[in-house]
Amino acid sequence: MLNNILDNIKKKSLKERFLLVLGILFFCLYLVLGLFIIFMNNFPLDMQPVYRVAFGVLLIAYASFRFFRIINDNNN
């Protein structure tokens, strides 16, 4: 399975590989930002904890959506 993924990446053009790396970077960014917002005690914006957790969960859900899109695009 790992060999298939590596072969698919090698077959991609330079532009497609760059967009793959950029997609992975933004997936990690949204995931870390969501976790950061949820678990930071002294958040600089004045938000109630319930809204802060909801916003963090929303960011993590969006990160998972981006992850599944990257996986589906990589299979093609």
GUBASE-772074 format. One record per atom (N, C-alpha, C): residue number from 1; residue in three letters; atom name; x, z, y. Coordinates in steps of 0.02 Angstrom, whole numbers. Each point is the difference from the previous one (the first is absolute). Layout:
BEGIN
- num/residuo/atomo/u/w/v
- NUM/Ala/CA/X/Z/Y .
...
END
This chain:
BEGIN
- num/residuo/atomo/u/w/v
- 1/Met/N/41/0/-60 .
- 1/Met/CA/-41/0/60 .
- 1/Met/C/44/0/63 .
- 2/Leu/N/51/41/-1 .
- 2/Leu/CA/45/2/58 .
- 2/Leu/C/37/-66/8 .
- 3/Asn/N/17/-31/-56 .
- 3/Asn/CA/33/-66/4 .
- 3/Asn/C/-46/-52/30 .
- 4/Asn/N/-65/3/-15 .
- 4/Asn/CA/-48/-47/29 .
- 4/Asn/C/-6/9/75 .
- 5/Ile/N/0/63/22 .
- 5/Ile/CA/-4/14/72 .
- 5/Ile/C/63/-27/36 .
- 6/Leu/N/58/13/-30 .
- 6/Leu/CA/62/-24/31 .
- 6/Leu/C/3/-76/0 .
- 7/Asp/N/-24/-32/-53 .
- 7/Asp/CA/-2/-74/-1 .
- 7/Asp/C/-46/-27/54 .
- 8/Asn/N/-58/33/9 .
- 8/Asn/CA/-47/-22/53 .
- 8/Asn/C/32/7/69 .
- 9/Ile/N/37/53/10 .
- 9/Ile/CA/32/11/65 .
- 9/Ile/C/54/-52/12 .
- 10/Lys/N/38/-16/-53 .
- 10/Lys/CA/54/-51/7 .
- 10/Lys/C/-28/-69/13 .
- 11/Lys/N/-60/-14/-24 .
- 11/Lys/CA/-31/-66/11 .
- 11/Lys/C/-27/-9/70 .
- 12/Lys/N/-10/54/36 .
- 12/Lys/CA/-29/-3/67 .
- 12/Lys/C/51/-28/49 .
- 13/Ser/N/-26/-31/53 .
- 13/Ser/CA/44/-25/53 .
- 13/Ser/C/24/59/41 .
- 14/Leu/N/47/-14/44 .
- 14/Leu/CA/28/52/43 .
- 14/Leu/C/-55/32/44 .
- 15/Lys/N/-44/-41/25 .
- 15/Lys/CA/-55/25/42 .
- 15/Lys/C/-46/46/-40 .
- 16/Glu/N/-18/-20/-61 .
- 16/Glu/CA/-43/42/-42 .
- 16/Glu/C/33/65/-19 .
- 17/Arg/N/65/-1/-13 .
- 17/Arg/CA/36/62/-16 .
- 17/Arg/C/2/46/60 .
- 18/Phe/N/11/-29/60 .
- 18/Phe/CA/1/40/61 .
- 18/Phe/C/-68/33/11 .
- 19/Leu/N/-54/-37/-10 .
- 19/Leu/CA/-67/28/9 .
- 19/Leu/C/-15/53/-53 .
- 20/Leu/N/27/-8/-60 .
- 20/Leu/CA/-9/51/-51 .
- 20/Leu/C/35/65/20 .
- 21/Val/N/61/-5/24 .
- 21/Val/CA/37/59/23 .
- 21/Val/C/-35/32/59 .
- 22/Leu/N/-25/-41/46 .
- 22/Leu/CA/-36/26/58 .
- 22/Leu/C/-64/35/-21 .
- 23/Gly/N/-36/-28/-49 .
- 23/Gly/CA/-60/32/-26 .
- 23/Gly/C/14/67/-32 .
- 24/Ile/N/55/4/-39 .
- 24/Ile/CA/19/63/-31 .
- 24/Ile/C/19/51/52 .
- 25/Leu/N/35/-22/53 .
- 25/Leu/CA/20/45/54 .
- 25/Leu/C/-61/30/34 .
- 26/Phe/N/-50/-42/16 .
- 26/Phe/CA/-59/25/34 .
- 26/Phe/C/-43/43/-46 .
- 27/Phe/N/-1/-15/-66 .
- 27/Phe/CA/-34/44/-47 .
- 27/Phe/C/31/70/3 .
- 28/Cys/N/66/4/-2 .
- 28/Cys/CA/34/65/3 .
- 28/Cys/C/-13/34/67 .
- 29/Leu/N/-1/-38/54 .
- 29/Leu/CA/-12/28/66 .
- 29/Leu/C/-69/32/5 .
- 30/Tyr/N/-52/-35/-23 .
- 30/Tyr/CA/-67/27/3 .
- 30/Tyr/C/-8/61/-46 .
- 31/Leu/N/31/-2/-58 .
- 31/Leu/CA/-4/56/-46 .
- 31/Leu/C/34/62/30 .
- 32/Val/N/59/-7/26 .
- 32/Val/CA/37/57/29 .
- 32/Val/C/-36/25/63 .
- 33/Leu/N/-26/-45/40 .
- 33/Leu/CA/-36/21/60 .
- 33/Leu/C/-63/39/-18 .
- 34/Gly/N/-37/-22/-51 .
- 34/Gly/CA/-59/37/-21 .
- 34/Gly/C/17/69/-26 .
- 35/Leu/N/53/6/-40 .
- 35/Leu/CA/21/65/-25 .
- 35/Leu/C/26/44/57 .
- 36/Phe/N/35/-30/48 .
- 36/Phe/CA/26/36/57 .
- 36/Phe/C/-57/29/41 .
- 37/Ile/N/-52/-39/12 .
- 37/Ile/CA/-57/24/40 .
- 37/Ile/C/-37/56/-36 .
- 38/Ile/N/-7/-6/-66 .
- 38/Ile/CA/-36/52/-37 .
- 38/Ile/C/37/66/-1 .
- 39/Phe/N/65/-2/-14 .
- 39/Phe/CA/37/61/-13 .
- 39/Phe/C/39/28/60 .
- 40/Met/N/-2/-32/57 .
- 40/Met/CA/35/26/58 .
- 40/Met/C/-42/55/33 .
- 41/Asn/N/30/59/8 .
- 41/Asn/CA/-37/56/27 .
- 41/Asn/C/-10/-4/75 .
- 42/Asn/N/51/-19/37 .
- 42/Asn/CA/-6/-5/73 .
- 42/Asn/C/-5/-74/21 .
- 43/Phe/N/-56/-30/-17 .
- 43/Phe/CA/-12/-71/17 .
- 43/Phe/C/-7/-7/75 .
- 44/Pro/N/34/-48/31 .
- 44/Pro/CA/1/-4/73 .
- 44/Pro/C/-67/-18/32 .
- 45/Leu/N/-44/-34/-36 .
- 45/Leu/CA/-66/-16/27 .
- 45/Leu/C/-48/58/-14 .
- 46/Asp/N/-45/11/47 .
- 46/Asp/CA/-48/54/-8 .
- 46/Asp/C/-59/-24/-43 .
- 47/Met/N/7/9/-66 .
- 47/Met/CA/-51/-20/-48 .
- 47/Met/C/-18/60/-43 .
- 48/Gln/N/-63/4/-19 .
- 48/Gln/CA/-19/51/-48 .
- 48/Gln/C/30/-17/-68 .
- 49/Pro/N/15/50/-40 .
- 49/Pro/CA/32/-13/-65 .
- 49/Pro/C/-41/-46/-46 .
- 50/Val/N/-66/4/3 .
- 50/Val/CA/-42/-42/-42 .
- 50/Val/C/10/-74/18 .
- 51/Tyr/N/2/-16/64 .
- 51/Tyr/CA/9/-68/22 .
- 51/Tyr/C/71/-25/-14 .
- 52/Arg/N/48/46/6 .
- 52/Arg/CA/69/-17/-14 .
- 52/Arg/C/9/-19/-74 .
- 53/Val/N/-30/39/-44 .
- 53/Val/CA/4/-15/-72 .
- 53/Val/C/-37/-65/-16 .
- 54/Ala/N/-57/-10/32 .
- 54/Ala/CA/-38/-62/-12 .
- 54/Ala/C/40/-61/23 .
- 55/Phe/N/33/5/57 .
- 55/Phe/CA/41/-55/25 .
- 55/Phe/C/59/-13/-47 .
- 56/Gly/N/31/53/-25 .
- 56/Gly/CA/56/-7/-47 .
- 56/Gly/C/-22/-32/-65 .
- 57/Val/N/-59/20/-25 .
- 57/Val/CA/-26/-30/-62 .
- 57/Val/C/-17/-74/12 .
- 58/Leu/N/-26/-16/58 .
- 58/Leu/CA/-14/-69/17 .
- 58/Leu/C/63/-42/0 .
- 59/Leu/N/54/26/29 .
- 59/Leu/CA/64/-36/0 .
- 59/Leu/C/28/-8/-71 .
- 60/Ile/N/-7/51/-42 .
- 60/Ile/CA/23/-6/-69 .
- 60/Ile/C/-42/-50/-39 .
- 61/Ala/N/-65/-1/12 .
- 61/Ala/CA/-43/-50/-33 .
- 61/Ala/C/19/-71/21 .
- 62/Tyr/N/16/-9/65 .
- 62/Tyr/CA/21/-65/23 .
- 62/Tyr/C/68/-20/-30 .
- 63/Ala/N/44/49/-9 .
- 63/Ala/CA/64/-13/-32 .
- 63/Ala/C/-10/-22/-72 .
- 64/Ser/N/-46/32/-35 .
- 64/Ser/CA/-13/-20/-69 .
- 64/Ser/C/-31/-70/-3 .
- 65/Phe/N/-44/-17/48 .
- 65/Phe/CA/-28/-67/5 .
- 65/Phe/C/55/-52/9 .
- 66/Arg/N/47/15/44 .
- 66/Arg/CA/57/-46/12 .
- 66/Arg/C/43/-7/-63 .
- 67/Phe/N/9/56/-36 .
- 67/Phe/CA/40/-1/-61 .
- 67/Phe/C/-31/-46/-52 .
- 68/Phe/N/-66/5/-10 .
- 68/Phe/CA/-33/-43/-49 .
- 68/Phe/C/1/-73/21 .
- 69/Arg/N/-3/-13/65 .
- 69/Arg/CA/7/-70/23 .
- 69/Arg/C/70/-27/-12 .
- 70/Ile/N/51/42/8 .
- 70/Ile/CA/68/-21/-14 .
- 70/Ile/C/8/-15/-74 .
- 71/Ile/N/-28/43/-43 .
- 71/Ile/CA/4/-11/-72 .
- 71/Ile/C/-35/-65/-19 .
- 72/Asn/N/-60/-12/27 .
- 72/Asn/CA/-36/-62/-17 .
- 72/Asn/C/35/-62/26 .
- 73/Asp/N/30/3/59 .
- 73/Asp/CA/36/-57/27 .
- 73/Asp/C/64/-13/-40 .
- 74/Asn/N/30/52/-26 .
- 74/Asn/CA/62/-7/-37 .
- 74/Asn/C/-12/-33/-68 .
- 75/Asn/N/-59/9/-29 .
- 75/Asn/CA/-16/-30/-65 .
- 75/Asn/C/-10/-75/4 .
- 76/Asn/N/-17/-25/58 .
- 76/Asn/CA/-11/-72/7 .
- 76/Asn/C/63/-39/8 .
END
